[in-house]
Every structure is written in structure tokens, then in C-alpha cells.
Amino acid sequence: MQTRGFLRPYMSNSVPFYIFHRKILVRNISKEGFAWIYCSHGPLYVFTDGFTSTLCTRIGESKISCPYGEPIRHIMCANQSTRVRAQRRCTEQGFISCPRCQLVKYCSERCQKQHWPRHSSICAHPYLEGNWQPEWVLQERPPSFACSSATFSPSSFIFPAFDALNLTQNEGIESTDKNYKLCFAACADIRNLIETVNNLPSNYQGRFDVLINNSDPIIINRDLVILYALLNPEPSIDEAAELAVHLMYSAALSAPSAAYLQRCLDDVYGSQYDGHTGDFSFRTCLSTRGEGKICSLQTVAGVRSPLEMFMSTYNLAVALKNRWKVLAAPENVDTWDRFLSRLRPNHRMAFKRFRETGVLAPFAVDTSRFTHPNRLMFSSQGTWLGKGKIAMIESADIFGCLFFYLKDQFRRFAYQVKNLNVNFVLTQFDPQILARGISTGVIPIFEGACFDRVDTKDMMDDVGIEACLADWGPLLNRENRFASLLMHSRAWHSERPYALARCNPRAALMLFMHKCFKIPTLNSKLKDVFAQGLRSPALLRLIESLDAFYDHDDIFQEFLDAGNTGPIAAAFDLGLRPHHKVHPKRFGVPLDACAHQMPDVSKSQFYDLASLCEVDFSARFLEFACSRRTRATEDCSPVFRVFFAFNKL
């Protein structure tokens, strides 16, 4: 073996090899050994005989997955012993569903019969019974639900993702050469970003710049790593999309995926691994699959905590044990059972499996190859930081469908970034400080009044509407008449307990009973439900869903008037939109809904939103746009602009 420079010896599967800046010089290496090297150390430049060079090309098509097989592209047969070598799972595609649970599929009746001894325990589980009851009902005791602020949520992303630009309802998809700038001032994850980029026209020729900010360094650095892992041109898009699904949702990773993640961390943070703090700020600029870049500006102190997480050394057993401590804590038992009581029987089993394995994948996928903790989901000591959140989907194998749906969304996102000019800037600052910094030109790409959309998320619940308008209103692009400032609130009713039906469940129960007992056909059906009182899961579901069909408009307007929202917005040349153009005023209503318009959803849509996604139907959304006076000033001559400015003074 000929080498140049400083080389470090390694051993892998009893095959010696040497690494020199990701260049490996080897002789007489086995296929398995080569695959291990490729997955652990990335792209190889191999100078050997023809066999190894051919092997490099062949294995190079599957960087992340090998030597564990290709990415998952379809539902596989659930039988684990259909080959002569019985240790291997059947690799055929599944077509025949289990008639009882509907959670697994088989390629043939032969496979189904062979797998039945292992699968029968799943089909016999009590969760699949239609009359399953929570523990508090069986024990005849009142339920005790965990506080909403606890770090536990069995299911949902409180809000489904939405397109923050929504060009169809605003500038129009015909404006393919227009540049747009978007700001997520308090971005908790990249779901809205992905939804927005995926809805850009495929022939879009302009430049799209996105500012992603969160004051929590762990959240923003997790987003940074996931974005780079997905948009790094090293792996194929199909593999990167599958890895991104696991980075966002799974508690465990396969060995090749964990190795690729470490290479991404090395690319993103570089010398920060060595504790280099020679500068007061952390800056990085990374290439993507396309013309755009991924940039980040943070404080060195802010990056330190995420780096400790990413470089931790605890094993998977420790991580899963700590995760289970949160999920199975005594105070969460009734909360978990209440969530299960809303679901269909096969969905209960799907959530049970995800809860136990921590891996988002089709039900029949063998998760034993996920042997490394996802260090984006755990603290440096191995404490679980997730909440088990999921999005709505319609199927028996809910996580299988969700896996393929999310993978398809990530894949489309990667192709959009590859073909369009999309740039990302991730920052970790207090939103109010960031707004002032943008006003003074701290981030050259976003200078002054430049944003076509600003999404402040639920910041109004923390700092108030006036502060949000004062900080971000002046940064809207006044040359774009569709520029808007987006807000939403889940706490607007905190000082108005009479605003919601669920805030007074006993009064709501009495009212509901009084009305229902007047209907003879419902009397007998609901008698047993009401006899259990608030211990009844069905009754709890009814009370929790009352706000989906309750008109909050007058009370919400009272909330806005009490805060002088109209005059305050006018002071910043903004106005509250009577008809929304980006996100509906509340869940279940059309985008252009009028005042007092109630949600109109089908039974399946309501199940998706209320049971699976657990959306808060009392949440209200606001959109502020530039006032007509401001737009008139922009359209008139310089003389009239001075006149308008003088009148304003």
C-alpha cells in the first residue's frame, strides 16, 4: 500500500485500511468491508484494482443505507422467515393486509401463515377491541390528567403546516421572476418552511430568501443540522429525505445514518468541536444541492449547549430508558389513555408501537437496525427533549402512511432547492433584538423594510400585539401590497374564562344533557355515557370538541378592542385584514371566511384535526397588511409623498 502524508490506521471487519482526508487507499478488500468504510467515512477516492473501483460505483448509489439495504420505497412483507436463510426478513412488497389489524401486509398467503405465530399477539391486543376502556374507567376512579405545560404530548403538532406565502391568493403564481423574502421570527421547526418552498412554482425564476429564527439554541441548531443533512449534495435525495424523517421524528438512527449525521455536524460546526471561541459569534455558510446557501449567525455561547448534545457519548439503551421515563410517568398514564380513547382501534396499536420503538416507520419495518440514539432529540446527558408529536394522516398503519408522506415532502423540498434559487439564514436571537438588528443592517441580505411575509407565531401571547407590530411592522416590504404580518394566539381567552365551553365542563355537561334528553332517540344511547359523568371518555371527547362548533368571534373582538389593536396597527400604517389571504382565521373555516363563520368539516376531517392532530379549535389567527394610505403614498409622486409625511407629523 502506497501512502502520502500523515495517515491514520483503522480496522474494520478485520480489513486494514488508511484514511487521508476522506481518501482511502486499500488493496484486497471484501465487499462487506468496503460497504462499512463507505458508510462510515463518506465519499471515497479508491486507487485499487478494477473490482474495487466497480464496487465503489455500485455501492456509491446507496451511501446512507448500505450495508443495510436500499431506502424504504414501499410497504414490505411482514414475514421475517420466508427464505432458506431464516434469519432474513422477506424483501418482497406486501399486498395482502392482515384482516384483523390492517397494520401489516404480506406478499402471499404463505408468508401470512408463516408469520402468524409472531403476529398473533398483536392481533390479540386489547387496544384492537372496540370496547377498550381507559384504566380510570376500569378502576372506577376520576381521571388525573397531566398539566398542559408538561413535557408530554402523545400526539400532535398543535398546528398543521401551512404555506406562509400562498402566492395563489396573493401575488399570483404568474410572478415567476419576483424576489421574495420571508421571516419566521419564532420558528419551532421547519414544517412551514418546507410547505412554503414546496408550493413555489416549478418555473420560479426569482430569488427566495428565508430568515429562520428562534431564541432557543437547541431548536435552531437542530433545524440547521436537519436542513444541511437534507440539502447536502453528498447522498441521493431519496436517502437524504428518509434520514430527514428520522432526524425530525425518530429517537433512534441506524449506524450508517448516525455516521452520516456526524459528518454533517463536522461540516456545519468545524472547529467548534475543539472548543474554539476566538470570536464572539458563530458563523457558517454551507452549500446546498442548488444555487442557494445555508447560512447561520449565532453567539458562540448559544452554540455550546447544542454541541454538547451532538457530541455526547451515551448509548441507545440510556436514551430510550430516559425517554420511557417521561412517556410512562405516573402523571401521564391517564393523559395517554385519554388520547387513545379518541382513536380507532388500529390507530391505538400504531401509536403503541411508535411509543415503544421511538422510530417513525411502517408498522412491519424491523427497527432492530436502529442502534444509535438520535442526538438531536436528547440532551447531553441523554434526557429526552421531544414530545412524541405527530401529524394527521388517514390509514390503519398511520405511521407507515405518515413516513411515506413526510419522505415525499422532504424529497420535493430537496428538488425545489436544487432547481430554484432558495437561500436560508438561521439565527438564534431574541425576536425583538433581531428585529432591531435587521433595522440597522446587521444581516445584509435582510436590510430594512424588505420582508414580504413575517410569521411571528404565538409571540403575541408573550409580548403582546403592540410589541409584535412595533418590532416587525416596519420591516414589511411596503412596495408589495400583499406583504403581511402573521400572528396567532392560543391564550387570548386566558382572562375570559367564559369564552370557551371547555373551561367550564360541568356547566357544559348540564347544558348538553338538558338538550340531548329532549331527543327520544338519543336518550337511551347516552344514558350510560352520562351515568359515568366526567369519567366517561366519550363525554370528555364531546366537551373537548364543543369549541370546534362555538362562535368565539364576538368575545375575540372584545379581546382585540380591549388592547386597542385597530388604533395601534394604524399607528404603524397597518390594518387588520377582514378576509385572510394566508391562513384561515380559525381551524375548519375557509381562507376567506367572513365574521361569525363556523367550521364546516366532515367526520373524517374532524377525526384528523381533533383526535389525531389535537388542534386547538379556540386558536385564532391574525393577518396585518399595509394600510391603503401607505400604498397610496407609494404610488404617488415624490411631492405628494412629502405631503403625506408632513400630514403624518
C-alpha positions as CSV (number, residue, x, y, z in Angstrom):
1,M,0.0,0.0,0.0
2,Q,1.4,3.4,-1.0
3,T,0.6,6.4,1.1
4,R,1.4,10.1,1.1
5,G,1.3,12.5,4.0
6,F,0.1,11.7,7.5
7,L,-2.1,8.6,7.6
8,R,-4.1,7.0,10.4
9,P,-4.6,3.2,10.6
10,Y,-8.1,1.8,11.1
11,M,-9.5,-1.7,11.4
12,S,-12.9,-2.7,10.0
13,N,-14.3,-6.2,9.8
14,S,-10.6,-7.4,10.0
15,V,-9.7,-5.4,6.9
16,P,-6.9,-2.8,7.4
17,F,-7.2,0.5,5.6
18,Y,-6.0,4.0,5.9
19,I,-7.8,7.4,5.8
20,F,-6.3,10.6,4.5
21,H,-8.7,13.5,4.3
22,R,-11.6,11.1,3.2
23,K,-9.3,9.4,0.7
24,I,-8.8,5.7,1.3
25,L,-6.1,3.6,-0.3
26,V,-6.8,-0.1,0.0
27,R,-6.0,-3.5,-1.5
28,N,-7.9,-6.8,-1.5
29,I,-10.9,-5.5,0.4
30,S,-14.1,-7.5,0.8
31,K,-17.5,-6.2,-0.3
32,E,-18.8,-6.0,3.3
33,G,-15.6,-4.2,4.5
34,F,-15.9,-1.7,1.6
35,A,-19.5,-1.0,2.4
36,W,-18.7,-0.4,6.0
37,I,-15.9,2.1,5.1
38,Y,-18.1,3.9,2.6
39,C,-21.0,4.3,5.1
40,S,-18.7,5.4,7.9
41,H,-16.5,7.9,6.1
42,G,-18.4,9.2,3.1
43,P,-17.2,9.6,-0.5
44,L,-14.2,7.6,-1.3
45,Y,-11.4,8.0,-3.8
46,V,-10.1,4.5,-4.2
47,F,-7.0,3.6,-6.1
48,T,-7.1,-0.2,-6.4
49,D,-7.9,-2.8,-8.9
50,G,-10.9,-2.8,-11.2
51,F,-13.1,-4.9,-8.9
52,T,-12.9,-2.4,-6.1
53,S,-13.5,0.6,-8.4
54,T,-16.6,-1.1,-9.8
55,L,-17.8,-1.8,-6.3
56,C,-17.3,1.9,-5.4
57,T,-19.6,2.9,-8.2
58,R,-22.2,0.3,-7.3
59,I,-22.3,1.0,-3.5
60,G,-22.0,4.7,-4.1
61,E,-25.6,4.8,-5.2
62,S,-26.7,4.0,-1.6
63,K,-24.4,5.9,0.8
64,I,-26.6,6.1,3.9
65,S,-28.5,2.8,3.7
66,C,-25.8,0.3,2.9
67,P,-24.9,-2.2,4.1
68,Y,-28.4,-2.4,5.5
69,G,-30.2,-2.2,2.1
70,E,-31.9,0.4,0.0
71,P,-34.2,3.1,1.4
72,I,-37.8,2.1,2.0
73,R,-39.8,2.8,-1.1
74,H,-42.9,0.6,-0.4
75,I,-44.6,-1.4,2.3
76,M,-42.6,-4.6,2.7
77,C,-43.9,-8.1,3.5
78,A,-44.1,-8.5,7.3
79,N,-42.9,-12.1,7.3
80,Q,-39.5,-12.5,8.9
81,S,-38.7,-16.1,7.9
82,T,-39.6,-16.7,4.3
83,R,-36.1,-17.5,2.9
84,V,-33.9,-20.6,3.3
85,R,-31.7,-18.4,5.5
86,A,-34.4,-17.9,8.0
87,Q,-32.6,-15.0,9.7
88,R,-33.6,-12.6,7.0
89,R,-36.9,-10.7,6.5
90,C,-38.8,-11.2,3.3
91,T,-37.9,-8.3,1.0
92,E,-40.9,-8.7,-1.3
93,Q,-43.6,-6.0,-1.4
94,G,-46.6,-6.5,0.7
95,F,-50.1,-6.6,-0.8
96,I,-52.3,-8.7,1.4
97,S,-53.4,-6.9,4.6
98,C,-54.0,-8.7,7.9
99,P,-57.8,-8.9,8.0
100,R,-58.0,-8.0,11.7
101,C,-55.5,-5.3,12.5
102,Q,-54.9,-4.0,8.9
103,L,-51.4,-2.9,10.1
104,V,-49.2,-5.3,8.2
105,K,-49.1,-6.6,4.7
106,Y,-47.9,-9.8,3.2
107,C,-46.7,-10.8,-0.3
108,S,-48.5,-14.1,-0.2
109,E,-50.8,-16.3,1.9
110,R,-47.8,-18.5,2.6
111,C,-45.9,-15.6,4.2
112,Q,-49.0,-14.7,6.2
113,K,-49.3,-18.2,7.6
114,Q,-45.6,-18.4,8.5
115,H,-45.7,-15.1,10.3
116,W,-48.9,-15.7,12.3
117,P,-47.1,-17.2,15.3
118,R,-45.2,-13.9,15.7
119,H,-48.0,-11.7,14.7
120,S,-50.9,-13.2,16.7
121,S,-50.0,-11.3,19.9
122,I,-50.6,-8.0,18.1
123,C,-54.0,-9.1,16.7
124,A,-54.9,-10.2,20.2
125,H,-54.0,-7.0,22.0
126,P,-56.8,-5.3,23.9
127,Y,-56.2,-2.0,22.0
128,L,-57.8,-3.6,19.0
129,E,-61.1,-4.2,20.8
130,G,-63.8,-1.8,20.0
131,N,-64.9,-1.7,23.7
132,W,-61.5,-0.9,25.1
133,Q,-61.7,1.4,28.2
134,P,-59.0,3.6,29.9
135,E,-57.7,2.5,33.3
136,W,-59.5,5.1,35.2
137,V,-62.8,3.7,33.9
138,L,-61.9,0.1,34.9
139,Q,-60.7,1.2,38.3
140,E,-63.8,3.4,38.7
141,R,-61.8,6.5,39.7
142,P,-61.8,10.1,38.4
143,P,-59.0,10.7,35.8
144,S,-56.0,12.8,36.6
145,F,-54.6,14.5,33.5
146,A,-51.1,15.9,33.2
147,C,-50.8,19.7,33.1
148,S,-50.7,21.1,29.6
149,S,-47.2,22.6,30.3
150,A,-45.7,19.2,31.0
151,T,-43.2,17.9,28.5
152,F,-45.5,15.2,27.2
153,S,-47.9,15.2,24.3
154,P,-49.0,11.8,23.0
155,S,-49.6,13.0,19.5
156,S,-49.8,16.2,17.8
157,F,-48.2,19.2,16.2
158,I,-50.8,21.6,17.7
159,F,-51.0,23.4,14.3
160,P,-50.7,21.6,10.9
161,A,-48.2,23.1,8.5
162,F,-49.2,25.9,6.1
163,D,-47.8,27.8,3.2
164,A,-46.6,31.2,4.5
165,L,-46.5,32.8,1.1
166,N,-49.7,31.4,-0.5
167,L,-48.9,33.0,-3.8
168,T,-52.1,31.8,-5.4
169,Q,-54.2,34.0,-3.1
170,N,-51.7,36.9,-3.1
171,E,-49.1,37.9,-5.7
172,G,-50.2,35.1,-8.1
173,I,-48.1,32.2,-9.4
174,E,-47.6,34.1,-12.6
175,S,-45.0,36.3,-10.9
176,T,-42.2,33.8,-11.5
177,D,-39.4,36.4,-11.7
178,K,-40.2,38.3,-8.5
179,N,-37.9,38.0,-5.5
180,Y,-39.4,37.2,-2.1
181,K,-38.2,37.5,1.5
182,L,-39.8,35.5,4.3
183,C,-39.2,35.6,8.0
184,F,-40.1,33.0,10.6
185,A,-39.4,35.1,13.7
186,A,-40.0,32.3,16.2
187,C,-39.7,29.1,14.2
188,A,-40.1,25.9,16.2
189,D,-39.4,23.5,13.3
190,I,-39.1,23.6,9.6
191,R,-42.5,22.2,8.6
192,N,-44.0,25.6,7.5
193,L,-40.7,26.3,5.6
194,I,-41.0,23.0,3.7
195,E,-44.7,23.6,2.9
196,T,-43.9,27.1,1.6
197,V,-40.9,26.1,-0.6
198,N,-42.8,23.1,-1.9
199,N,-45.6,25.4,-3.1
200,L,-43.3,27.6,-5.1
201,P,-44.0,27.3,-8.9
202,S,-41.7,24.9,-10.6
203,N,-40.8,27.6,-13.1
204,Y,-40.0,30.2,-10.5
205,Q,-37.0,32.3,-11.7
206,G,-36.7,34.7,-8.8
207,R,-34.7,34.6,-5.6
208,F,-36.3,33.3,-2.4
209,D,-34.5,34.3,0.9
210,V,-35.8,32.9,4.2
211,L,-34.8,34.0,7.7
212,I,-35.4,31.4,10.4
213,N,-35.0,32.5,14.0
214,N,-35.6,31.0,17.4
215,S,-34.2,32.2,20.7
216,D,-33.7,28.6,21.8
217,P,-30.3,27.4,20.6
218,I,-31.2,23.7,20.7
219,I,-34.2,24.3,18.4
220,I,-32.4,26.5,15.8
221,N,-29.3,24.2,15.7
222,R,-31.5,21.1,15.3
223,D,-33.2,22.9,12.3
224,L,-29.8,23.8,10.9
225,V,-28.5,20.3,11.1
226,I,-31.6,18.8,9.6
227,L,-31.6,21.3,6.7
228,Y,-28.0,20.6,5.9
229,A,-28.4,16.8,6.2
230,L,-31.3,17.0,3.7
231,L,-29.7,19.5,1.3
232,N,-26.1,18.3,1.4
233,P,-25.4,17.1,-2.1
234,E,-23.4,14.0,-0.9
235,P,-26.2,11.4,-0.5
236,S,-29.0,10.8,-3.0
237,I,-32.2,12.9,-2.5
238,D,-34.2,9.7,-1.7
239,E,-31.8,8.7,1.1
240,A,-31.5,12.2,2.5
241,A,-35.3,12.6,2.6
242,E,-35.6,9.3,4.6
243,L,-32.8,10.4,7.0
244,A,-34.5,13.8,7.5
245,V,-37.7,12.0,8.5
246,H,-35.8,10.1,11.2
247,L,-33.9,13.1,12.4
248,M,-37.1,15.1,13.0
249,Y,-39.3,12.3,14.4
250,S,-37.3,9.2,15.5
251,A,-35.5,8.7,18.7
252,A,-33.0,6.2,17.1
253,L,-30.9,6.0,14.0
254,S,-29.2,3.2,12.1
255,A,-25.4,3.0,12.3
256,P,-24.9,4.4,8.7
257,S,-27.3,7.3,9.4
258,A,-25.6,8.1,12.7
259,A,-22.2,8.1,10.9
260,Y,-23.5,10.5,8.2
261,L,-25.0,12.7,10.9
262,Q,-21.6,13.0,12.5
263,R,-20.1,14.0,9.2
264,C,-22.8,16.7,8.8
265,L,-22.0,18.0,12.2
266,D,-18.3,18.2,11.3
267,D,-19.2,20.2,8.2
268,V,-21.5,22.6,10.0
269,Y,-19.5,23.3,13.1
270,G,-15.9,22.6,12.1
271,S,-13.5,23.9,14.7
272,Q,-16.3,24.5,17.2
273,Y,-15.8,20.8,18.1
274,D,-12.5,21.7,19.7
275,G,-14.0,24.4,21.8
276,H,-12.7,27.3,19.6
277,T,-14.1,30.5,20.9
278,G,-11.8,33.1,19.4
279,D,-14.8,35.1,18.1
280,F,-17.9,36.4,19.8
281,S,-20.2,34.9,17.1
282,F,-20.6,31.7,15.3
283,R,-20.9,32.0,11.5
284,T,-21.2,29.3,8.9
285,C,-22.1,29.2,5.2
286,L,-22.9,25.9,3.6
287,S,-23.6,24.8,0.0
288,T,-26.8,23.1,-0.9
289,R,-27.8,21.0,-3.9
290,G,-28.7,24.1,-5.9
291,E,-27.6,27.7,-6.3
292,G,-28.7,28.7,-2.8
293,K,-26.8,28.6,0.5
294,I,-27.5,27.7,4.2
295,C,-26.0,30.4,6.5
296,S,-26.2,30.7,10.2
297,L,-25.3,33.6,12.6
298,Q,-25.4,32.8,16.3
299,T,-23.5,33.5,19.5
300,V,-20.7,31.2,20.5
301,A,-22.3,30.7,23.9
302,G,-25.5,29.7,22.2
303,V,-23.9,27.1,20.1
304,R,-22.1,25.5,23.0
305,S,-25.1,23.7,24.5
306,P,-26.2,22.1,21.2
307,L,-22.7,21.0,20.5
308,E,-22.6,19.2,23.9
309,M,-25.7,17.4,22.9
310,F,-24.5,16.4,19.4
311,M,-21.1,15.2,20.7
312,S,-22.4,13.2,23.7
313,T,-21.5,9.6,24.2
314,Y,-24.5,7.9,25.9
315,N,-25.8,4.8,24.2
316,L,-29.2,4.0,22.8
317,A,-30.3,2.0,25.9
318,V,-29.7,5.0,28.1
319,A,-31.6,7.3,25.7
320,L,-34.6,5.1,25.3
321,K,-34.8,4.5,29.1
322,N,-34.9,8.2,29.8
323,R,-37.5,8.7,27.0
324,W,-39.7,6.0,28.5
325,K,-39.4,7.7,32.0
326,V,-41.2,10.7,30.5
327,L,-43.8,8.7,28.5
328,A,-44.6,6.2,31.2
329,A,-44.5,8.6,34.2
330,P,-47.5,8.0,36.5
331,E,-48.8,11.5,35.9
332,N,-49.0,10.8,32.2
333,V,-50.9,7.5,32.3
334,D,-54.4,9.0,32.2
335,T,-53.4,11.5,29.6
336,W,-52.1,8.7,27.4
337,D,-55.3,6.7,27.9
338,R,-57.5,9.7,27.1
339,F,-55.6,10.2,23.9
340,L,-56.0,6.5,23.0
341,S,-59.8,6.7,23.7
342,R,-60.2,9.1,20.8
343,L,-58.6,6.8,18.3
344,R,-59.7,4.0,16.2
345,P,-58.5,0.6,17.4
346,N,-55.8,0.0,14.8
347,H,-54.5,3.5,15.3
348,R,-54.1,2.7,19.0
349,M,-51.8,-0.1,18.1
350,A,-49.8,2.0,15.7
351,F,-49.2,4.7,18.4
352,K,-48.3,2.0,20.9
353,R,-45.6,0.7,18.5
354,F,-44.2,4.1,17.9
355,R,-44.2,4.9,21.6
356,E,-42.2,1.7,22.3
357,T,-39.7,1.8,19.5
358,G,-39.3,5.6,19.0
359,V,-38.9,5.0,15.3
360,L,-41.3,6.5,12.7
361,A,-41.6,3.8,10.1
362,P,-44.2,1.4,8.6
363,F,-45.5,-1.0,11.2
364,A,-43.8,-4.1,9.8
365,V,-40.3,-2.5,9.5
366,D,-37.6,-4.2,11.5
367,T,-36.3,-1.5,13.9
368,S,-33.5,-3.6,15.3
369,R,-31.0,-1.9,13.0
370,F,-31.7,1.4,14.7
371,T,-28.9,1.0,17.2
372,H,-27.8,4.6,17.8
373,P,-29.6,7.4,19.6
374,N,-30.8,10.4,17.6
375,R,-28.7,13.0,19.4
376,L,-30.9,15.8,18.1
377,M,-33.6,14.5,20.3
378,F,-31.8,14.1,23.6
379,S,-29.8,16.4,25.9
380,S,-26.1,15.9,26.5
381,Q,-27.0,13.6,29.5
382,G,-29.5,11.6,27.4
383,T,-32.7,13.3,28.6
384,W,-35.4,13.1,26.1
385,L,-36.4,16.6,24.7
386,G,-39.2,15.5,22.4
387,K,-42.9,15.4,22.8
388,G,-43.8,12.5,20.5
389,K,-45.5,14.8,18.1
390,I,-47.2,13.6,15.0
391,A,-49.3,15.0,12.2
392,M,-52.7,13.9,10.8
393,I,-53.0,11.0,8.4
394,E,-55.7,8.6,7.3
395,S,-54.9,4.9,7.4
396,A,-54.7,1.9,9.7
397,D,-50.9,1.9,9.5
398,I,-50.9,5.5,10.3
399,F,-47.1,5.8,10.8
400,G,-46.4,3.9,7.6
401,C,-48.5,6.4,5.6
402,L,-47.0,9.3,7.6
403,F,-43.5,8.0,6.9
404,F,-44.1,8.0,3.1
405,Y,-45.9,11.3,3.1
406,L,-43.2,13.1,5.0
407,K,-40.5,11.5,2.9
408,D,-42.2,12.7,-0.2
409,Q,-42.4,16.2,1.2
410,F,-38.7,16.2,2.1
411,R,-37.9,14.8,-1.3
412,R,-39.9,17.5,-3.1
413,F,-38.3,20.2,-0.9
414,A,-34.8,19.0,-1.8
415,Y,-35.6,19.0,-5.5
416,Q,-37.1,22.5,-5.2
417,V,-33.9,23.8,-3.5
418,K,-31.9,22.0,-6.2
419,N,-33.7,23.6,-9.1
420,L,-34.6,27.0,-7.7
421,N,-32.6,29.8,-6.0
422,V,-33.5,29.4,-2.3
423,N,-31.3,30.7,0.5
424,F,-31.7,30.1,4.2
425,V,-30.3,32.2,7.1
426,L,-30.7,30.7,10.6
427,T,-30.3,32.9,13.7
428,Q,-30.6,32.4,17.4
429,F,-31.6,35.7,19.0
430,D,-34.5,37.2,20.9
431,P,-37.0,38.2,18.2
432,Q,-37.2,41.8,19.5
433,I,-33.4,42.2,19.4
434,L,-33.3,40.5,16.0
435,A,-35.9,43.0,14.6
436,R,-33.8,46.0,15.8
437,G,-30.6,44.4,14.4
438,I,-32.3,43.9,11.0
439,S,-33.3,47.6,11.1
440,T,-29.7,48.6,11.5
441,G,-28.4,46.3,8.8
442,V,-26.8,43.6,10.9
443,I,-27.8,40.9,8.3
444,P,-27.0,42.4,4.9
445,I,-29.3,40.0,3.0
446,F,-32.2,41.3,5.1
447,E,-31.9,45.1,5.4
448,G,-34.7,47.4,6.4
449,A,-38.2,47.0,5.2
450,C,-37.7,44.0,3.0
451,F,-40.0,41.1,4.1
452,D,-43.0,40.0,2.1
453,R,-44.2,37.9,5.0
454,V,-43.3,37.8,8.6
455,D,-44.7,35.0,10.8
456,T,-44.4,35.8,14.5
457,K,-46.1,32.5,15.5
458,D,-47.6,32.9,19.0
459,M,-45.3,35.8,20.2
460,M,-48.4,37.9,20.8
461,D,-49.2,35.7,23.8
462,D,-45.9,36.5,25.4
463,V,-45.1,40.2,24.4
464,G,-48.5,41.4,23.2
465,I,-49.8,42.5,19.8
466,E,-48.4,46.1,20.1
467,A,-44.8,44.8,20.6
468,C,-45.1,42.5,17.6
469,L,-46.4,45.3,15.5
470,A,-43.8,47.7,16.7
471,D,-40.9,45.3,16.1
472,W,-41.9,43.7,12.8
473,G,-44.4,46.0,11.2
474,P,-41.7,48.5,10.0
475,L,-39.8,45.6,8.4
476,L,-42.6,44.7,5.9
477,N,-41.9,45.4,2.2
478,R,-44.1,48.4,1.6
479,E,-43.6,48.1,-2.2
480,N,-45.6,44.8,-2.1
481,R,-49.2,45.4,-1.4
482,F,-49.6,41.8,-0.4
483,A,-46.9,41.9,2.3
484,S,-48.4,40.8,5.6
485,L,-47.6,40.2,9.3
486,L,-49.0,36.9,10.6
487,M,-49.8,36.1,14.3
488,H,-51.8,33.6,16.2
489,S,-52.9,33.2,19.8
490,R,-53.9,30.3,22.0
491,A,-54.1,32.3,25.2
492,W,-56.4,35.2,24.1
493,H,-59.1,33.8,26.4
494,S,-56.9,33.4,29.5
495,E,-58.6,36.3,31.2
496,R,-62.0,35.4,29.8
497,P,-63.0,32.0,31.2
498,Y,-66.5,32.4,29.9
499,A,-65.2,32.5,26.3
500,L,-64.7,28.7,26.0
501,A,-67.1,25.8,26.5
502,R,-64.3,23.5,27.8
503,C,-63.3,26.0,30.6
504,N,-66.5,25.1,32.5
505,P,-67.0,21.4,31.8
506,R,-69.7,20.8,34.4
507,A,-71.9,23.6,33.1
508,A,-71.3,22.4,29.6
509,L,-72.2,18.9,30.7
510,M,-75.5,20.0,32.2
511,L,-76.4,22.1,29.2
512,F,-75.6,19.2,26.9
513,M,-77.6,16.7,28.9
514,H,-80.6,19.0,29.0
515,K,-80.6,19.3,25.3
516,C,-79.9,15.7,24.5
517,F,-82.5,14.2,26.8
518,K,-85.2,16.1,24.9
519,I,-84.4,13.9,21.9
520,P,-86.0,10.4,22.4
521,T,-83.7,8.6,20.1
522,L,-80.6,9.8,22.0
523,N,-81.9,9.2,25.4
524,S,-81.2,5.5,25.6
525,K,-77.8,5.8,23.8
526,L,-76.4,8.5,26.0
527,K,-77.8,7.2,29.3
528,D,-74.8,5.0,30.0
529,V,-72.4,7.8,28.9
530,F,-73.9,10.4,31.2
531,A,-74.1,7.9,34.1
532,Q,-70.3,7.9,34.3
533,G,-70.2,11.7,34.4
534,L,-66.8,13.2,33.7
535,R,-65.2,9.7,33.9
536,S,-66.7,8.8,30.5
537,P,-64.1,9.1,27.7
538,A,-66.9,9.7,25.2
539,L,-68.3,12.6,27.3
540,L,-64.8,14.1,27.6
541,R,-64.4,14.0,23.8
542,L,-67.8,15.7,23.5
543,I,-66.8,18.5,25.9
544,E,-63.4,19.0,24.3
545,S,-64.9,19.3,20.9
546,L,-67.6,21.8,21.8
547,D,-65.3,24.7,21.0
548,A,-64.9,23.5,17.4
549,F,-68.6,24.5,16.9
550,Y,-68.8,27.5,19.1
551,D,-68.8,31.1,17.8
552,H,-66.0,33.0,19.6
553,D,-66.0,36.0,17.2
554,D,-67.7,38.5,19.5
555,I,-65.5,37.6,22.5
556,F,-62.4,37.6,20.4
557,Q,-63.3,41.0,19.0
558,E,-63.8,42.1,22.6
559,F,-60.2,41.0,23.3
560,L,-58.9,42.9,20.4
561,D,-60.8,46.1,21.3
562,A,-59.5,45.9,24.9
563,G,-56.0,46.0,23.5
564,N,-56.7,48.9,21.1
565,T,-55.5,46.7,18.3
566,G,-57.0,48.8,15.5
567,P,-55.5,52.2,16.5
568,I,-52.2,50.6,17.4
569,A,-52.0,48.9,14.0
570,A,-52.9,52.2,12.3
571,A,-50.1,53.9,14.1
572,F,-47.7,51.6,12.1
573,D,-49.6,52.1,8.9
574,L,-51.0,48.6,9.2
575,G,-54.6,47.3,9.1
576,L,-56.2,44.1,10.3
577,R,-57.4,42.1,7.3
578,P,-61.1,41.3,7.4
579,H,-60.6,38.4,4.9
580,H,-57.4,36.4,5.2
581,K,-55.1,35.6,2.4
582,V,-52.5,33.2,4.0
583,H,-54.1,31.2,6.8
584,P,-57.8,30.9,7.9
585,K,-59.0,32.8,10.9
586,R,-59.6,29.6,12.8
587,F,-59.3,25.9,12.0
588,G,-62.1,24.4,9.9
589,V,-63.2,27.6,8.1
590,P,-62.3,28.7,4.5
591,L,-59.4,31.1,3.9
592,D,-61.7,34.0,3.0
593,A,-64.2,33.2,5.8
594,C,-66.4,36.1,7.0
595,A,-67.1,37.0,10.6
596,H,-69.0,34.5,12.7
597,Q,-68.4,31.8,10.1
598,M,-68.4,28.4,11.8
599,P,-66.1,25.4,11.0
600,D,-67.5,23.1,8.3
601,V,-65.6,19.8,8.4
602,S,-66.5,16.3,7.5
603,K,-66.5,13.4,10.0
604,S,-63.1,12.2,8.8
605,Q,-61.6,15.7,8.7
606,F,-62.8,16.3,12.3
607,Y,-61.2,13.0,13.4
608,D,-57.9,14.1,11.7
609,L,-57.9,17.5,13.3
610,A,-59.4,16.8,16.8
611,S,-58.3,13.2,17.5
612,L,-55.0,12.8,15.7
613,C,-53.7,16.3,15.3
614,E,-55.2,17.6,18.5
615,V,-55.6,21.1,17.2
616,D,-56.8,23.8,19.5
617,F,-60.1,25.0,17.9
618,S,-60.1,28.1,20.1
619,A,-56.8,29.3,18.5
620,R,-57.3,32.5,16.4
621,F,-55.1,33.8,13.6
622,L,-54.5,37.4,12.6
623,E,-53.1,39.0,9.5
624,F,-51.9,42.6,9.3
625,A,-51.3,44.2,5.9
626,C,-50.1,47.7,4.8
627,S,-52.9,50.2,5.0
628,R,-54.4,51.8,1.9
629,R,-52.9,55.2,2.9
630,T,-49.4,53.7,2.9
631,R,-50.0,52.1,-0.5
632,A,-51.4,55.4,-1.9
633,T,-48.2,57.2,-0.7
634,E,-46.1,54.6,-2.5
635,D,-48.0,55.1,-5.8
636,C,-47.9,58.9,-5.9
637,S,-45.2,61.3,-6.9
638,P,-42.3,62.4,-4.6
639,V,-44.1,65.8,-3.9
640,F,-47.2,64.0,-2.6
641,R,-45.0,61.6,-0.6
642,V,-43.6,64.7,1.2
643,F,-47.2,66.0,1.7
644,F,-48.3,62.7,3.3
645,A,-45.2,62.6,5.5
646,F,-45.9,66.2,6.7
647,N,-49.6,65.4,7.5
648,K,-48.5,62.4,9.5
649,L,-46.2,64.6,11.6
